[in-house]
């Protein structure tokens, strides 16, 4: 599948507050460390409700996408399908921590089935190639499901569809517990950014029209990488009073344009 990749050398992101660690009682923890350009991780975890925590120890921006795959699909074939020109029925994405700046961390809570998963990063290197093309891809296996508690009760539910976000609840200053769900039909992700006083949603759209190589808002505030229709993840965002934008930058399957250029962008004032 074709993905939009963010060029770290041309985007002026600053580190947002590291994600508060969720209590281990919420589920097992998959701790993934990102470097330039590889993933290392904690000991294997069991399926169920899993906290996926990404720590960026590299010099570039990274994120993490999890994709369950059958045992018969080789890493080489996965790579060919994932970087090809058309979506593949063999690849389904279930989310992960979105943009995470160097020295920062972020996390999401995902209900994962037992089996094999491919972890990838699609942020661009300084040469314009996505990190997966520099080897930032790894496989893991989750053991049989163990008992896990129900997911936390969200304070805000955000539903994605083609091409909009619907919010149930209100985002407030402080810590917000978000459930992000995809009503489809296409894959969608979600990214929070804090807008500076001279920036608006139009600034982000103009950045996207130029290929994402300009200067978008300077503060990444959390979110989830892409999830398929019918999937959901949970995460927290800690927001200060001010203006934010929430958008999806997954490429459209019909024209390749980022979904935010199809209207999938909302400006939100937090107080």
Long-range contacts (C-beta under 8 A, 24 or more apart in sequence): 1-81, 1-82, 1-84, 1-86, 1-87, 1-88, 1-91, 2-83, 2-84, 2-85, 2-86, 2-251, 2-256, 3-82, 3-122, 3-130, 3-226, 3-250, 3-251, 4-122, 4-212, 4-249, 4-250, 4-251, 4-258, 5-122, 5-123, 5-124, 5-130, 5-131, 6-61, 6-99, 6-123, 6-124, 6-212, 6-249, 7-124, 7-126, 7-128, 7-212, 7-213, 8-60, 8-61, 8-123, 8-124, 8-125, 8-126, 9-126, 10-213, 10-214, 10-215, 11-61, 11-212, 11-215, 11-216, 12-215, 12-218, 13-61, 13-99, 13-101, 13-218, 13-219, 13-220, 14-101, 14-218, 14-219, 14-220, 15-101, 15-102, 15-103, 15-104, 16-101, 16-104, 16-194, 16-219, 16-220, 16-221, 16-222, 17-238, 18-104, 18-105, 18-106, 19-53, 19-97, 19-105, 19-106, 19-107, 19-222, 19-235, 19-236, 20-175, 20-236, 20-238, 21-53, 21-107, 22-51, 22-107, 22-109, 22-236, 24-51, 25-149, 26-51, 26-109, 26-149, 26-151, 26-152, 27-51, 27-109, 27-148, 27-149, 28-146, 28-148, 29-53, 30-140, 31-55, 32-64, 32-119, 33-57, 34-58, 34-62, 34-64, 34-100, 34-121, 34-136, 36-60, 36-125, 36-131, 37-121, 37-125, 37-131, 37-134, 37-135, 37-136, 38-135, 38-136, 38-138, 39-64, 39-119, 39-121, 39-136, 39-137, 39-138, 41-119, 41-138, 41-140, 44-140, 44-141, 44-142, 44-143, 45-142, 45-143, 46-114, 46-142, 46-143, 46-144, 46-145, 46-146, 47-112, 47-113, 47-114, 47-115, 47-142, 47-143, 47-144, 47-145, 47-146, 48-111, 48-112, 48-145, 48-146, 48-147, 48-148, 49-109, 49-110, 49-111, 49-148, 49-149, 49-150, 49-151, 50-109, 50-110, 50-111, 50-112, 50-142, 51-107, 51-108, 51-109, 52-95, 52-96, 52-97, 52-107, 52-108, 52-109, 52-110, 53-97, 53-105, 53-106, 53-107, 54-96, 54-97, 54-100, 54-105, 54-106, 54-107, 55-100, 55-105, 56-100, 56-101, 56-102, 56-103, 56-104, 56-105, 57-102, 57-103, 58-102, 59-102, 60-102, 60-123, 60-125, 60-126, 60-131, 61-99, 61-100, 61-101, 61-102, 61-123, 62-99, 62-100, 62-121, 62-123, 62-131, 62-136, 63-96, 63-97, 63-98, 63-99, 63-100, 63-121, 63-122, 63-123, 63-225, 64-96, 64-97, 64-100, 64-119, 64-120, 64-121, 64-225, 65-93, 65-95, 65-96, 65-119, 65-120, 65-121, 65-122, 65-225, 65-226, 66-93, 66-94, 66-95, 66-96, 66-110, 66-112, 66-117, 66-118, 66-119, 67-91, 67-92, 67-93, 67-94, 67-117, 67-118, 67-120, 68-92, 68-94, 68-112, 68-113, 68-115, 68-116, 68-117, 69-116, 69-117, 69-118, 69-139, 70-116, 71-116, 75-118, 75-137, 75-139, 78-118, 78-137, 79-132, 79-137, 82-120, 82-132, 83-130, 83-132, 83-133, 87-253, 92-228, 93-187, 93-225, 93-226, 93-227, 93-228, 94-227, 94-228, 94-231, 94-233, 95-180, 95-189, 95-224, 95-225, 95-226, 95-227, 95-231, 95-233, 96-224, 96-225, 97-224, 97-225, 97-235, 98-189, 98-190, 98-191, 98-220, 98-222, 98-223, 98-224, 98-225, 99-123, 99-191, 99-220, 99-223, 100-220, 101-220, 106-222, 106-235, 107-235, 108-224, 108-233, 108-234, 108-235, 109-151, 109-152, 109-233, 109-234, 109-235, 110-233, 110-234, 111-148, 111-151, 111-232, 112-142, 113-142, 113-145, 114-142, 114-143, 114-144, 114-145, 115-141, 115-142, 116-140, 116-141, 117-141, 117-142, 151-179, 151-234, 152-177, 152-234, 153-177, 154-178, 154-179, 154-234, 157-181, 158-190, 158-246, 159-183, 160-188, 160-190, 160-248, 160-264, 161-188, 162-186, 162-259, 162-262, 163-248, 163-259, 163-262, 163-263, 163-264, 164-263, 164-264, 165-190, 165-246, 165-248, 165-264, 165-266, 167-266, 171-237, 171-239, 171-244, 171-268, 171-270, 172-239, 172-270, 172-271, 173-239, 173-240, 173-241, 173-270, 173-271, 174-238, 174-239, 175-236, 175-237, 175-238, 176-236, 176-237, 176-238, 176-239, 177-234, 177-236, 178-234, 178-235, 178-236, 178-237, 179-232, 179-233, 179-234, 180-223, 180-224, 180-227, 180-232, 180-233, 180-234, 180-235, 181-227, 181-231, 181-232, 182-227, 182-228, 182-229, 182-230, 182-231, 182-232, 183-229, 184-228, 184-229, 184-230, 185-229, 186-229, 186-250, 186-252, 186-253, 186-259, 187-226, 187-227, 187-228, 187-229, 187-250, 188-226, 188-227, 188-248, 188-250, 188-259, 188-264, 189-223, 189-224, 189-225, 189-226, 189-227, 189-248, 189-249, 189-250, 190-223, 190-224, 190-246, 190-247, 190-248, 191-220, 191-223, 191-246, 191-247, 191-248, 191-249, 192-220, 192-221, 192-222, 192-223, 192-237, 192-239, 192-244, 192-245, 192-246, 193-217, 193-218, 193-219, 193-220, 193-221, 193-244, 193-245, 193-247, 194-218, 194-219, 194-221, 194-239, 194-240, 194-242, 194-243, 194-244, 195-242, 195-243, 195-244, 195-245, 195-267, 200-267, 201-245, 201-265, 201-266, 201-267, 204-245, 204-247, 204-260, 204-265, 205-260, 205-261, 205-265, 208-249, 208-257, 208-258, 208-260, 208-261, 209-261, 212-249, 212-258, 217-245, 226-250, 239-270, 240-270, 241-270, 241-271, 242-269, 242-270, 243-267, 243-268, 243-269, 243-270, 244-268, 244-269, 244-270
